[in-house]
Amino acid sequence: MDKKKHWVHRLKERLAELEKECKEYKDLYLRARADFENYKRAMEQQWKTTVEYASERIVAELLPVLDNFQRALQIDENADTQSVLEGVRMIYNQLKSILEKEGLRAIEAKGQSFDPRYHEAVSMVESALPAGMVVEEYEKGYLFKDKLLRPAKVAVSRGQAVKSTEGGEQK
């Protein structure tokens, strides 16, 4: 019987050790879970802040352009047209430079083959250019990095009309 009591006592001790160990692991788990939840909340807040202020740098770069437009609007009505035009060109180039630095690229359209990925055909016209070539660009198209931001609105050549011997036109 002594042996049996000894084993029972050893099993109770081992059970107590395992329960203590289990409690420690549960405590570690709960702490890790709480730390992770806090980390997750902090990352979500940081993401919201990043998204909210993502355009701050570009807006700051555009402030001088805004200032120059404000100065242009304050020009005397009797100002020389050429100098006003030159000022507007300078502001345009300043704005274009900032946007290009950010990844904006103009789509070349006029004289190019029509490409539905980058061009939106607004009209078709008879032209000396071969059919399918862009004859006129009504609105410039742009890429932002490698993504289409806006297609170029264009007129596309349907080719040159050919006069028949009967005086009517043929295509």
URRALIN-V578842 format. One record per run of one state. SS is the DSSP state (H for helix, E for strand, L for the rest). FROM is the first residue (numbers start at 1). LEN is the number of residues. If there is no record, write none. Layout:
<<SS;FROM;LEN> <SS;FROM;LEN>>
//
This chain:
<<L;1;1> <H;2;51> <L;53;3> <H;56;18> <L;74;7> <H;81;21> <L;102;2> <E;104;4> <L;108;5> <E;113;1> <L;114;5> <E;119;7> <L;126;7> <E;133;7> <L;140;1> <E;141;4> <L;145;2> <E;147;4> <L;151;1> <E;152;6> <L;158;4> <E;162;2> <L;164;5> <E;169;2> <L;171;1>>
//
